[in-house]
Amino acid sequence: MPRVSSGCIATPSVISKTMKLIINGEERSLENVSSLSSLLQQLGLKADRVAVELNHEIAARALWDSTQLKDGDRLEIVQFVGGGASQKRYRG
């Protein structure tokens, strides 16, 4: 006896993970952010022009790709402007 198809087509489900982060004192809900590098990319910040503090510790730039973020993490992001003579805080 031939099989009868139900007509359903399996499609991969897309899971978007929303994470709440405190960035420069402001709570932000962001989707699909896993690493510190991916956060900076999503915020449109250039890695060579920022310094990041994660939960009161300076985050080493060499470890940004492997630094995983968690819901509730606190970040301070400082963006350098004009050759580093002055600085401003990121305001998303």
HTML snippet that shows the backbone in 3Dmol.js (N, CA, C, O; Angstrom):
<script src="https://3Dmol.org/build/3Dmol-min.js"></script>
<div id="view" style="width:600px;height:400px;position:relative"></div>
<script>
const pdb = `
ATOM      1  N   MET A   1       0.835  -1.165   0.000  1.00  0.00           N
ATOM      2  CA  MET A   1       0.000   0.000   0.000  1.00  0.00           C
ATOM      3  C   MET A   1       0.896   1.250   0.000  1.00  0.00           C
ATOM      4  O   MET A   1       1.814   1.323   0.817  1.00  0.00           O
ATOM      5  N   PRO A   2       0.666   2.234  -0.884  1.00  0.00           N
ATOM      6  CA  PRO A   2       1.511   3.433  -0.949  1.00  0.00           C
ATOM      7  C   PRO A   2       1.289   4.333   0.259  1.00  0.00           C
ATOM      8  O   PRO A   2       0.203   4.386   0.838  1.00  0.00           O
ATOM      9  N   ARG A   3       2.383   5.055   0.624  1.00  0.00           N
ATOM     10  CA  ARG A   3       2.295   6.010   1.739  1.00  0.00           C
ATOM     11  C   ARG A   3       1.554   7.257   1.307  1.00  0.00           C
ATOM     12  O   ARG A   3       1.673   7.698   0.164  1.00  0.00           O
ATOM     13  N   VAL A   4       0.810   7.807   2.199  1.00  0.00           N
ATOM     14  CA  VAL A   4       0.081   9.038   1.926  1.00  0.00           C
ATOM     15  C   VAL A   4       0.768  10.152   2.701  1.00  0.00           C
ATOM     16  O   VAL A   4       0.966  10.062   3.913  1.00  0.00           O
ATOM     17  N   SER A   5       1.123  11.195   1.980  1.00  0.00           N
ATOM     18  CA  SER A   5       1.786  12.336   2.617  1.00  0.00           C
ATOM     19  C   SER A   5       0.748  13.228   3.269  1.00  0.00           C
ATOM     20  O   SER A   5      -0.356  13.398   2.751  1.00  0.00           O
ATOM     21  N   SER A   6       1.101  13.780   4.378  1.00  0.00           N
ATOM     22  CA  SER A   6       0.190  14.696   5.077  1.00  0.00           C
ATOM     23  C   SER A   6       0.188  16.084   4.438  1.00  0.00           C
ATOM     24  O   SER A   6      -0.647  16.929   4.761  1.00  0.00           O
ATOM     25  N   GLY A   7       1.142  16.304   3.523  1.00  0.00           N
ATOM     26  CA  GLY A   7       1.224  17.602   2.869  1.00  0.00           C
ATOM     27  C   GLY A   7       2.003  18.628   3.671  1.00  0.00           C
ATOM     28  O   GLY A   7       2.177  19.760   3.218  1.00  0.00           O
ATOM     29  N   CYS A   8       2.466  18.264   4.829  1.00  0.00           N
ATOM     30  CA  CYS A   8       3.250  19.181   5.657  1.00  0.00           C
ATOM     31  C   CYS A   8       4.707  19.146   5.229  1.00  0.00           C
ATOM     32  O   CYS A   8       5.268  18.082   4.965  1.00  0.00           O
ATOM     33  N   ILE A   9       5.287  20.279   5.168  1.00  0.00           N
ATOM     34  CA  ILE A   9       6.705  20.372   4.836  1.00  0.00           C
ATOM     35  C   ILE A   9       7.432  20.829   6.086  1.00  0.00           C
ATOM     36  O   ILE A   9       7.098  21.858   6.675  1.00  0.00           O
ATOM     37  N   ALA A  10       8.418  20.063   6.479  1.00  0.00           N
ATOM     38  CA  ALA A  10       9.194  20.430   7.665  1.00  0.00           C
ATOM     39  C   ALA A  10      10.127  21.577   7.325  1.00  0.00           C
ATOM     40  O   ALA A  10      10.878  21.518   6.352  1.00  0.00           O
ATOM     41  N   THR A  11      10.069  22.611   8.130  1.00  0.00           N
ATOM     42  CA  THR A  11      10.974  23.738   7.946  1.00  0.00           C
ATOM     43  C   THR A  11      11.748  23.925   9.238  1.00  0.00           C
ATOM     44  O   THR A  11      11.203  23.745  10.327  1.00  0.00           O
ATOM     45  N   PRO A  12      13.009  24.284   9.119  1.00  0.00           N
ATOM     46  CA  PRO A  12      13.787  24.485  10.339  1.00  0.00           C
ATOM     47  C   PRO A  12      13.227  25.667  11.124  1.00  0.00           C
ATOM     48  O   PRO A  12      12.880  26.700  10.551  1.00  0.00           O
ATOM     49  N   SER A  13      13.146  25.506  12.406  1.00  0.00           N
ATOM     50  CA  SER A  13      12.648  26.611  13.226  1.00  0.00           C
ATOM     51  C   SER A  13      13.801  27.562  13.527  1.00  0.00           C
ATOM     52  O   SER A  13      14.939  27.146  13.744  1.00  0.00           O
ATOM     53  N   VAL A  14      13.478  28.814  13.534  1.00  0.00           N
ATOM     54  CA  VAL A  14      14.469  29.838  13.845  1.00  0.00           C
ATOM     55  C   VAL A  14      14.219  30.276  15.279  1.00  0.00           C
ATOM     56  O   VAL A  14      13.135  30.751  15.620  1.00  0.00           O
ATOM     57  N   ILE A  15      15.217  30.111  16.095  1.00  0.00           N
ATOM     58  CA  ILE A  15      15.098  30.490  17.489  1.00  0.00           C
ATOM     59  C   ILE A  15      15.881  31.783  17.695  1.00  0.00           C
ATOM     60  O   ILE A  15      17.097  31.823  17.513  1.00  0.00           O
ATOM     61  N   SER A  16      15.176  32.820  18.072  1.00  0.00           N
ATOM     62  CA  SER A  16      15.887  34.059  18.353  1.00  0.00           C
ATOM     63  C   SER A  16      15.939  34.210  19.861  1.00  0.00           C
ATOM     64  O   SER A  16      14.918  34.165  20.546  1.00  0.00           O
ATOM     65  N   LYS A  17      17.124  34.385  20.350  1.00  0.00           N
ATOM     66  CA  LYS A  17      17.354  34.481  21.788  1.00  0.00           C
ATOM     67  C   LYS A  17      17.453  35.950  22.170  1.00  0.00           C
ATOM     68  O   LYS A  17      18.384  36.643  21.761  1.00  0.00           O
ATOM     69  N   THR A  18      16.504  36.416  22.944  1.00  0.00           N
ATOM     70  CA  THR A  18      16.530  37.790  23.415  1.00  0.00           C
ATOM     71  C   THR A  18      17.239  37.840  24.759  1.00  0.00           C
ATOM     72  O   THR A  18      16.977  37.033  25.651  1.00  0.00           O
ATOM     73  N   MET A  19      18.134  38.795  24.883  1.00  0.00           N
ATOM     74  CA  MET A  19      18.939  38.931  26.087  1.00  0.00           C
ATOM     75  C   MET A  19      18.830  40.372  26.579  1.00  0.00           C
ATOM     76  O   MET A  19      18.889  41.314  25.788  1.00  0.00           O
ATOM     77  N   LYS A  20      18.673  40.531  27.888  1.00  0.00           N
ATOM     78  CA  LYS A  20      18.666  41.873  28.469  1.00  0.00           C
ATOM     79  C   LYS A  20      20.053  42.166  28.998  1.00  0.00           C
ATOM     80  O   LYS A  20      20.599  41.414  29.806  1.00  0.00           O
ATOM     81  N   LEU A  21      20.621  43.277  28.529  1.00  0.00           N
ATOM     82  CA  LEU A  21      21.935  43.727  28.960  1.00  0.00           C
ATOM     83  C   LEU A  21      21.810  45.157  29.470  1.00  0.00           C
ATOM     84  O   LEU A  21      20.964  45.917  29.000  1.00  0.00           O
ATOM     85  N   ILE A  22      22.640  45.515  30.415  1.00  0.00           N
ATOM     86  CA  ILE A  22      22.709  46.892  30.895  1.00  0.00           C
ATOM     87  C   ILE A  22      23.939  47.502  30.226  1.00  0.00           C
ATOM     88  O   ILE A  22      25.070  47.130  30.537  1.00  0.00           O
ATOM     89  N   ILE A  23      23.710  48.443  29.304  1.00  0.00           N
ATOM     90  CA  ILE A  23      24.799  49.070  28.565  1.00  0.00           C
ATOM     91  C   ILE A  23      24.860  50.538  28.951  1.00  0.00           C
ATOM     92  O   ILE A  23      23.931  51.303  28.692  1.00  0.00           O
ATOM     93  N   ASN A  24      25.964  50.917  29.574  1.00  0.00           N
ATOM     94  CA  ASN A  24      26.155  52.296  30.058  1.00  0.00           C
ATOM     95  C   ASN A  24      24.971  52.761  30.901  1.00  0.00           C
ATOM     96  O   ASN A  24      24.482  53.882  30.757  1.00  0.00           O
ATOM     97  N   GLY A  25      24.523  51.861  31.792  1.00  0.00           N
ATOM     98  CA  GLY A  25      23.460  52.191  32.719  1.00  0.00           C
ATOM     99  C   GLY A  25      22.050  52.078  32.167  1.00  0.00           C
ATOM    100  O   GLY A  25      21.087  52.329  32.892  1.00  0.00           O
ATOM    101  N   GLU A  26      21.906  51.710  30.913  1.00  0.00           N
ATOM    102  CA  GLU A  26      20.604  51.643  30.267  1.00  0.00           C
ATOM    103  C   GLU A  26      20.274  50.199  29.892  1.00  0.00           C
ATOM    104  O   GLU A  26      21.065  49.536  29.222  1.00  0.00           O
ATOM    105  N   GLU A  27      19.097  49.705  30.326  1.00  0.00           N
ATOM    106  CA  GLU A  27      18.715  48.337  29.979  1.00  0.00           C
ATOM    107  C   GLU A  27      18.318  48.255  28.509  1.00  0.00           C
ATOM    108  O   GLU A  27      17.535  49.065  28.014  1.00  0.00           O
ATOM    109  N   ARG A  28      18.875  47.260  27.826  1.00  0.00           N
ATOM    110  CA  ARG A  28      18.582  47.039  26.403  1.00  0.00           C
ATOM    111  C   ARG A  28      18.224  45.585  26.189  1.00  0.00           C
ATOM    112  O   ARG A  28      18.851  44.702  26.775  1.00  0.00           O
ATOM    113  N   SER A  29      17.227  45.318  25.359  1.00  0.00           N
ATOM    114  CA  SER A  29      16.886  43.961  24.956  1.00  0.00           C
ATOM    115  C   SER A  29      17.422  43.760  23.549  1.00  0.00           C
ATOM    116  O   SER A  29      17.065  44.494  22.628  1.00  0.00           O
ATOM    117  N   LEU A  30      18.281  42.760  23.389  1.00  0.00           N
ATOM    118  CA  LEU A  30      18.924  42.507  22.102  1.00  0.00           C
ATOM    119  C   LEU A  30      18.727  41.053  21.714  1.00  0.00           C
ATOM    120  O   LEU A  30      18.683  40.171  22.572  1.00  0.00           O
ATOM    121  N   GLU A  31      18.609  40.807  20.416  1.00  0.00           N
ATOM    122  CA  GLU A  31      18.425  39.450  19.922  1.00  0.00           C
ATOM    123  C   GLU A  31      19.695  38.906  19.306  1.00  0.00           C
ATOM    124  O   GLU A  31      20.473  39.631  18.687  1.00  0.00           O
ATOM    125  N   ASN A  32      19.885  37.611  19.491  1.00  0.00           N
ATOM    126  CA  ASN A  32      20.965  36.856  18.848  1.00  0.00           C
ATOM    127  C   ASN A  32      22.355  37.428  19.107  1.00  0.00           C
ATOM    128  O   ASN A  32      23.188  37.490  18.203  1.00  0.00           O
ATOM    129  N   VAL A  33      22.593  37.838  20.330  1.00  0.00           N
ATOM    130  CA  VAL A  33      23.919  38.302  20.729  1.00  0.00           C
ATOM    131  C   VAL A  33      24.522  37.218  21.595  1.00  0.00           C
ATOM    132  O   VAL A  33      23.957  36.849  22.624  1.00  0.00           O
ATOM    133  N   SER A  34      25.668  36.708  21.180  1.00  0.00           N
ATOM    134  CA  SER A  34      26.285  35.651  21.983  1.00  0.00           C
ATOM    135  C   SER A  34      27.600  36.118  22.582  1.00  0.00           C
ATOM    136  O   SER A  34      27.854  35.909  23.768  1.00  0.00           O
ATOM    137  N   SER A  35      28.429  36.743  21.774  1.00  0.00           N
ATOM    138  CA  SER A  35      29.753  37.151  22.253  1.00  0.00           C
ATOM    139  C   SER A  35      29.840  38.673  22.328  1.00  0.00           C
ATOM    140  O   SER A  35      28.996  39.396  21.799  1.00  0.00           O
ATOM    141  N   LEU A  36      30.871  39.121  22.993  1.00  0.00           N
ATOM    142  CA  LEU A  36      31.124  40.553  23.081  1.00  0.00           C
ATOM    143  C   LEU A  36      31.348  41.138  21.687  1.00  0.00           C
ATOM    144  O   LEU A  36      30.882  42.238  21.390  1.00  0.00           O
ATOM    145  N   SER A  37      32.058  40.406  20.838  1.00  0.00           N
ATOM    146  CA  SER A  37      32.285  40.869  19.456  1.00  0.00           C
ATOM    147  C   SER A  37      30.976  41.032  18.703  1.00  0.00           C
ATOM    148  O   SER A  37      30.786  42.019  17.992  1.00  0.00           O
ATOM    149  N   SER A  38      30.062  40.061  18.853  1.00  0.00           N
ATOM    150  CA  SER A  38      28.792  40.141  18.131  1.00  0.00           C
ATOM    151  C   SER A  38      27.948  41.308  18.637  1.00  0.00           C
ATOM    152  O   SER A  38      27.210  41.919  17.863  1.00  0.00           O
ATOM    153  N   LEU A  39      28.048  41.621  19.921  1.00  0.00           N
ATOM    154  CA  LEU A  39      27.327  42.779  20.459  1.00  0.00           C
ATOM    155  C   LEU A  39      27.837  44.061  19.824  1.00  0.00           C
ATOM    156  O   LEU A  39      27.046  44.878  19.352  1.00  0.00           O
ATOM    157  N   LEU A  40      29.148  44.243  19.808  1.00  0.00           N
ATOM    158  CA  LEU A  40      29.717  45.465  19.236  1.00  0.00           C
ATOM    159  C   LEU A  40      29.354  45.601  17.768  1.00  0.00           C
ATOM    160  O   LEU A  40      29.075  46.699  17.286  1.00  0.00           O
ATOM    161  N   GLN A  41      29.361  44.482  17.061  1.00  0.00           N
ATOM    162  CA  GLN A  41      28.991  44.498  15.641  1.00  0.00           C
ATOM    163  C   GLN A  41      27.529  44.911  15.491  1.00  0.00           C
ATOM    164  O   GLN A  41      27.200  45.734  14.636  1.00  0.00           O
ATOM    165  N   GLN A  42      26.652  44.341  16.321  1.00  0.00           N
ATOM    166  CA  GLN A  42      25.226  44.673  16.240  1.00  0.00           C
ATOM    167  C   GLN A  42      24.965  46.139  16.579  1.00  0.00           C
ATOM    168  O   GLN A  42      24.043  46.751  16.040  1.00  0.00           O
ATOM    169  N   LEU A  43      25.778  46.698  17.470  1.00  0.00           N
ATOM    170  CA  LEU A  43      25.625  48.107  17.833  1.00  0.00           C
ATOM    171  C   LEU A  43      26.278  49.039  16.816  1.00  0.00           C
ATOM    172  O   LEU A  43      26.122  50.257  16.899  1.00  0.00           O
ATOM    173  N   GLY A  44      27.005  48.474  15.861  1.00  0.00           N
ATOM    174  CA  GLY A  44      27.643  49.282  14.830  1.00  0.00           C
ATOM    175  C   GLY A  44      28.893  49.997  15.315  1.00  0.00           C
ATOM    176  O   GLY A  44      29.254  51.051  14.790  1.00  0.00           O
ATOM    177  N   LEU A  45      29.553  49.427  16.316  1.00  0.00           N
ATOM    178  CA  LEU A  45      30.762  50.052  16.856  1.00  0.00           C
ATOM    179  C   LEU A  45      32.015  49.388  16.297  1.00  0.00           C
ATOM    180  O   LEU A  45      32.063  48.169  16.129  1.00  0.00           O
ATOM    181  N   LYS A  46      33.019  50.197  16.015  1.00  0.00           N
ATOM    182  CA  LYS A  46      34.284  49.677  15.494  1.00  0.00           C
ATOM    183  C   LYS A  46      35.154  49.230  16.654  1.00  0.00           C
ATOM    184  O   LYS A  46      35.417  49.995  17.582  1.00  0.00           O
ATOM    185  N   ALA A  47      35.593  47.988  16.591  1.00  0.00           N
ATOM    186  CA  ALA A  47      36.351  47.383  17.692  1.00  0.00           C
ATOM    187  C   ALA A  47      37.635  48.137  18.017  1.00  0.00           C
ATOM    188  O   ALA A  47      38.068  48.156  19.169  1.00  0.00           O
ATOM    189  N   ASP A  48      38.244  48.758  17.011  1.00  0.00           N
ATOM    190  CA  ASP A  48      39.506  49.455  17.268  1.00  0.00           C
ATOM    191  C   ASP A  48      39.309  50.828  17.902  1.00  0.00           C
ATOM    192  O   ASP A  48      40.282  51.528  18.184  1.00  0.00           O
ATOM    193  N   ARG A  49      38.052  51.217  18.127  1.00  0.00           N
ATOM    194  CA  ARG A  49      37.785  52.542  18.687  1.00  0.00           C
ATOM    195  C   ARG A  49      37.007  52.507  19.994  1.00  0.00           C
ATOM    196  O   ARG A  49      36.495  53.534  20.440  1.00  0.00           O
ATOM    197  N   VAL A  50      36.914  51.328  20.614  1.00  0.00           N
ATOM    198  CA  VAL A  50      36.172  51.244  21.868  1.00  0.00           C
ATOM    199  C   VAL A  50      36.962  50.474  22.925  1.00  0.00           C
ATOM    200  O   VAL A  50      37.853  49.683  22.618  1.00  0.00           O
ATOM    201  N   ALA A  51      36.608  50.731  24.159  1.00  0.00           N
ATOM    202  CA  ALA A  51      37.086  49.953  25.304  1.00  0.00           C
ATOM    203  C   ALA A  51      35.822  49.467  26.007  1.00  0.00           C
ATOM    204  O   ALA A  51      34.816  50.174  26.064  1.00  0.00           O
ATOM    205  N   VAL A  52      35.890  48.252  26.540  1.00  0.00           N
ATOM    206  CA  VAL A  52      34.701  47.662  27.143  1.00  0.00           C
ATOM    207  C   VAL A  52      35.008  47.150  28.545  1.00  0.00           C
ATOM    208  O   VAL A  52      36.016  46.484  28.783  1.00  0.00           O
ATOM    209  N   GLU A  53      34.111  47.480  29.459  1.00  0.00           N
ATOM    210  CA  GLU A  53      34.152  46.924  30.807  1.00  0.00           C
ATOM    211  C   GLU A  53      32.933  46.013  30.927  1.00  0.00           C
ATOM    212  O   GLU A  53      31.808  46.434  30.657  1.00  0.00           O
ATOM    213  N   LEU A  54      33.158  44.778  31.328  1.00  0.00           N
ATOM    214  CA  LEU A  54      32.086  43.792  31.481  1.00  0.00           C
ATOM    215  C   LEU A  54      32.018  43.384  32.942  1.00  0.00           C
ATOM    216  O   LEU A  54      32.966  42.818  33.486  1.00  0.00           O
ATOM    217  N   ASN A  55      30.886  43.675  33.571  1.00  0.00           N
ATOM    218  CA  ASN A  55      30.686  43.348  34.988  1.00  0.00           C
ATOM    219  C   ASN A  55      31.848  43.830  35.859  1.00  0.00           C
ATOM    220  O   ASN A  55      32.377  43.088  36.687  1.00  0.00           O
ATOM    221  N   HIS A  56      32.225  45.089  35.649  1.00  0.00           N
ATOM    222  CA  HIS A  56      33.246  45.790  36.447  1.00  0.00           C
ATOM    223  C   HIS A  56      34.679  45.326  36.194  1.00  0.00           C
ATOM    224  O   HIS A  56      35.569  45.616  36.995  1.00  0.00           O
ATOM    225  N   GLU A  57      34.913  44.618  35.105  1.00  0.00           N
ATOM    226  CA  GLU A  57      36.269  44.215  34.735  1.00  0.00           C
ATOM    227  C   GLU A  57      36.521  44.592  33.279  1.00  0.00           C
ATOM    228  O   GLU A  57      35.654  44.413  32.424  1.00  0.00           O
ATOM    229  N   ILE A  58      37.721  45.118  33.003  1.00  0.00           N
ATOM    230  CA  ILE A  58      38.077  45.460  31.633  1.00  0.00           C
ATOM    231  C   ILE A  58      38.127  44.170  30.811  1.00  0.00           C
ATOM    232  O   ILE A  58      38.756  43.191  31.211  1.00  0.00           O
ATOM    233  N   ALA A  59      37.461  44.187  29.673  1.00  0.00           N
ATOM    234  CA  ALA A  59      37.446  43.016  28.791  1.00  0.00           C
ATOM    235  C   ALA A  59      38.607  43.134  27.805  1.00  0.00           C
ATOM    236  O   ALA A  59      38.683  44.098  27.043  1.00  0.00           O
ATOM    237  N   ALA A  60      39.500  42.165  27.822  1.00  0.00           N
ATOM    238  CA  ALA A  60      40.660  42.176  26.917  1.00  0.00           C
ATOM    239  C   ALA A  60      40.189  41.989  25.480  1.00  0.00           C
ATOM    240  O   ALA A  60      39.469  41.040  25.172  1.00  0.00           O
ATOM    241  N   ARG A  61      40.598  42.895  24.610  1.00  0.00           N
ATOM    242  CA  ARG A  61      40.183  42.865  23.204  1.00  0.00           C
ATOM    243  C   ARG A  61      40.480  41.510  22.547  1.00  0.00           C
ATOM    244  O   ARG A  61      39.692  41.046  21.723  1.00  0.00           O
ATOM    245  N   ALA A  62      41.574  40.885  22.889  1.00  0.00           N
ATOM    246  CA  ALA A  62      41.947  39.598  22.288  1.00  0.00           C
ATOM    247  C   ALA A  62      40.950  38.492  22.640  1.00  0.00           C
ATOM    248  O   ALA A  62      40.920  37.453  21.979  1.00  0.00           O
ATOM    249  N   LEU A  63      40.143  38.707  23.667  1.00  0.00           N
ATOM    250  CA  LEU A  63      39.189  37.682  24.110  1.00  0.00           C
ATOM    251  C   LEU A  63      37.740  37.999  23.751  1.00  0.00           C
ATOM    252  O   LEU A  63      36.843  37.247  24.132  1.00  0.00           O
ATOM    253  N   TRP A  64      37.488  39.082  23.036  1.00  0.00           N
ATOM    254  CA  TRP A  64      36.118  39.480  22.736  1.00  0.00           C
ATOM    255  C   TRP A  64      35.348  38.411  21.968  1.00  0.00           C
ATOM    256  O   TRP A  64      34.166  38.200  22.237  1.00  0.00           O
ATOM    257  N   ASP A  65      35.990  37.732  21.018  1.00  0.00           N
ATOM    258  CA  ASP A  65      35.289  36.691  20.253  1.00  0.00           C
ATOM    259  C   ASP A  65      34.834  35.540  21.136  1.00  0.00           C
ATOM    260  O   ASP A  65      33.785  34.945  20.890  1.00  0.00           O
ATOM    261  N   SER A  66      35.607  35.226  22.152  1.00  0.00           N
ATOM    262  CA  SER A  66      35.284  34.080  23.009  1.00  0.00           C
ATOM    263  C   SER A  66      34.592  34.488  24.313  1.00  0.00           C
ATOM    264  O   SER A  66      34.257  33.626  25.125  1.00  0.00           O
ATOM    265  N   THR A  67      34.376  35.773  24.520  1.00  0.00           N
ATOM    266  CA  THR A  67      33.700  36.233  25.731  1.00  0.00           C
ATOM    267  C   THR A  67      32.193  36.143  25.528  1.00  0.00           C
ATOM    268  O   THR A  67      31.601  36.951  24.813  1.00  0.00           O
ATOM    269  N   GLN A  68      31.588  35.160  26.159  1.00  0.00           N
ATOM    270  CA  GLN A  68      30.152  34.932  26.040  1.00  0.00           C
ATOM    271  C   GLN A  68      29.396  35.852  26.983  1.00  0.00           C
ATOM    272  O   GLN A  68      29.791  36.035  28.135  1.00  0.00           O
ATOM    273  N   LEU A  69      28.306  36.432  26.490  1.00  0.00           N
ATOM    274  CA  LEU A  69      27.475  37.305  27.309  1.00  0.00           C
ATOM    275  C   LEU A  69      26.308  36.522  27.888  1.00  0.00           C
ATOM    276  O   LEU A  69      25.851  35.534  27.314  1.00  0.00           O
ATOM    277  N   LYS A  70      25.834  36.992  29.048  1.00  0.00           N
ATOM    278  CA  LYS A  70      24.708  36.355  29.717  1.00  0.00           C
ATOM    279  C   LYS A  70      23.646  37.416  30.011  1.00  0.00           C
ATOM    280  O   LYS A  70      23.941  38.605  30.134  1.00  0.00           O
ATOM    281  N   ASP A  71      22.427  36.955  30.115  1.00  0.00           N
ATOM    282  CA  ASP A  71      21.323  37.830  30.457  1.00  0.00           C
ATOM    283  C   ASP A  71      21.662  38.571  31.755  1.00  0.00           C
ATOM    284  O   ASP A  71      22.065  37.951  32.739  1.00  0.00           O
ATOM    285  N   GLY A  72      21.498  39.894  31.753  1.00  0.00           N
ATOM    286  CA  GLY A  72      21.757  40.699  32.941  1.00  0.00           C
ATOM    287  C   GLY A  72      23.171  41.233  33.063  1.00  0.00           C
ATOM    288  O   GLY A  72      23.471  41.959  34.010  1.00  0.00           O
ATOM    289  N   ASP A  73      24.059  40.889  32.116  1.00  0.00           N
ATOM    290  CA  ASP A  73      25.427  41.421  32.171  1.00  0.00           C
ATOM    291  C   ASP A  73      25.393  42.944  32.108  1.00  0.00           C
ATOM    292  O   ASP A  73      24.516  43.540  31.482  1.00  0.00           O
ATOM    293  N   ARG A  74      26.369  43.558  32.774  1.00  0.00           N
ATOM    294  CA  ARG A  74      26.504  45.015  32.788  1.00  0.00           C
ATOM    295  C   ARG A  74      27.760  45.397  32.011  1.00  0.00           C
ATOM    296  O   ARG A  74      28.854  44.907  32.289  1.00  0.00           O
ATOM    297  N   LEU A  75      27.581  46.276  31.038  1.00  0.00           N
ATOM    298  CA  LEU A  75      28.699  46.713  30.210  1.00  0.00           C
ATOM    299  C   LEU A  75      28.809  48.222  30.227  1.00  0.00           C
ATOM    300  O   LEU A  75      27.809  48.939  30.240  1.00  0.00           O
ATOM    301  N   GLU A  76      30.033  48.682  30.228  1.00  0.00           N
ATOM    302  CA  GLU A  76      30.330  50.092  29.997  1.00  0.00           C
ATOM    303  C   GLU A  76      31.162  50.114  28.726  1.00  0.00           C
ATOM    304  O   GLU A  76      32.204  49.464  28.644  1.00  0.00           O
ATOM    305  N   ILE A  77      30.701  50.858  27.748  1.00  0.00           N
ATOM    306  CA  ILE A  77      31.399  50.936  26.459  1.00  0.00           C
ATOM    307  C   ILE A  77      31.816  52.386  26.247  1.00  0.00           C
ATOM    308  O   ILE A  77      30.982  53.290  26.238  1.00  0.00           O
ATOM    309  N   VAL A  78      33.111  52.591  26.076  1.00  0.00           N
ATOM    310  CA  VAL A  78      33.648  53.925  25.838  1.00  0.00           C
ATOM    311  C   VAL A  78      34.194  53.952  24.429  1.00  0.00           C
ATOM    312  O   VAL A  78      34.989  53.098  24.036  1.00  0.00           O
ATOM    313  N   GLN A  79      33.756  54.948  23.670  1.00  0.00           N
ATOM    314  CA  GLN A  79      34.201  55.090  22.284  1.00  0.00           C
ATOM    315  C   GLN A  79      35.171  56.260  22.205  1.00  0.00           C
ATOM    316  O   GLN A  79      34.871  57.366  22.655  1.00  0.00           O
ATOM    317  N   PHE A  80      36.328  56.000  21.629  1.00  0.00           N
ATOM    318  CA  PHE A  80      37.348  57.033  21.507  1.00  0.00           C
ATOM    319  C   PHE A  80      37.115  57.833  20.234  1.00  0.00           C
ATOM    320  O   PHE A  80      36.776  57.285  19.186  1.00  0.00           O
ATOM    321  N   VAL A  81      37.305  59.151  20.353  1.00  0.00           N
ATOM    322  CA  VAL A  81      37.053  60.054  19.238  1.00  0.00           C
ATOM    323  C   VAL A  81      38.251  60.993  19.092  1.00  0.00           C
ATOM    324  O   VAL A  81      38.873  61.355  20.091  1.00  0.00           O
ATOM    325  N   GLY A  82      38.577  61.384  17.882  1.00  0.00           N
ATOM    326  CA  GLY A  82      39.616  62.374  17.633  1.00  0.00           C
ATOM    327  C   GLY A  82      41.001  61.920  18.059  1.00  0.00           C
ATOM    328  O   GLY A  82      41.742  62.679  18.684  1.00  0.00           O
ATOM    329  N   GLY A  83      41.353  60.684  17.724  1.00  0.00           N
ATOM    330  CA  GLY A  83      42.680  60.189  18.038  1.00  0.00           C
ATOM    331  C   GLY A  83      42.864  59.815  19.495  1.00  0.00           C
ATOM    332  O   GLY A  83      43.992  59.613  19.946  1.00  0.00           O
ATOM    333  N   GLY A  84      41.782  59.720  20.227  1.00  0.00           N
ATOM    334  CA  GLY A  84      41.866  59.288  21.618  1.00  0.00           C
ATOM    335  C   GLY A  84      42.008  60.422  22.602  1.00  0.00           C
ATOM    336  O   GLY A  84      42.088  60.179  23.806  1.00  0.00           O
ATOM    337  N   ALA A  85      42.042  61.671  22.126  1.00  0.00           N
ATOM    338  CA  ALA A  85      42.198  62.795  23.032  1.00  0.00           C
ATOM    339  C   ALA A  85      40.965  62.988  23.898  1.00  0.00           C
ATOM    340  O   ALA A  85      41.071  63.386  25.058  1.00  0.00           O
ATOM    341  N   SER A  86      39.813  62.711  23.346  1.00  0.00           N
ATOM    342  CA  SER A  86      38.579  62.813  24.123  1.00  0.00           C
ATOM    343  C   SER A  86      37.824  61.506  23.972  1.00  0.00           C
ATOM    344  O   SER A  86      38.146  60.684  23.115  1.00  0.00           O
ATOM    345  N   GLN A  87      36.850  61.328  24.786  1.00  0.00           N
ATOM    346  CA  GLN A  87      36.086  60.093  24.717  1.00  0.00           C
ATOM    347  C   GLN A  87      34.619  60.414  24.922  1.00  0.00           C
ATOM    348  O   GLN A  87      34.279  61.445  25.503  1.00  0.00           O
ATOM    349  N   LYS A  88      33.758  59.544  24.452  1.00  0.00           N
ATOM    350  CA  LYS A  88      32.340  59.671  24.723  1.00  0.00           C
ATOM    351  C   LYS A  88      31.775  58.292  24.990  1.00  0.00           C
ATOM    352  O   LYS A  88      32.299  57.288  24.507  1.00  0.00           O
ATOM    353  N   ARG A  89      30.730  58.249  25.741  1.00  0.00           N
ATOM    354  CA  ARG A  89      30.085  56.983  26.049  1.00  0.00           C
ATOM    355  C   ARG A  89      29.091  56.672  24.947  1.00  0.00           C
ATOM    356  O   ARG A  89      28.438  57.564  24.406  1.00  0.00           O
ATOM    357  N   TYR A  90      28.989  55.397  24.626  1.00  0.00           N
ATOM    358  CA  TYR A  90      28.039  54.959  23.613  1.00  0.00           C
ATOM    359  C   TYR A  90      26.628  55.196  24.134  1.00  0.00           C
ATOM    360  O   TYR A  90      26.306  54.800  25.254  1.00  0.00           O
ATOM    361  N   ARG A  91      25.805  55.821  23.353  1.00  0.00           N
ATOM    362  CA  ARG A  91      24.395  56.012  23.673  1.00  0.00           C
ATOM    363  C   ARG A  91      23.583  55.429  22.536  1.00  0.00           C
ATOM    364  O   ARG A  91      23.448  56.048  21.480  1.00  0.00           O
ATOM    365  N   GLY A  92      23.038  54.233  22.749  1.00  0.00           N
ATOM    366  CA  GLY A  92      22.293  53.519  21.702  1.00  0.00           C
ATOM    367  C   GLY A  92      21.015  54.095  21.458  1.00  0.00           C
ATOM    368  O   GLY A  92      20.270  53.608  20.607  1.00  0.00           O
TER     369      GLY A  92
END
`;
const viewer = $3Dmol.createViewer("view");
viewer.addModel(pdb, "pdb");
viewer.setStyle({}, {cartoon: {color: "spectrum"}});
viewer.zoomTo();
viewer.render();
</script>
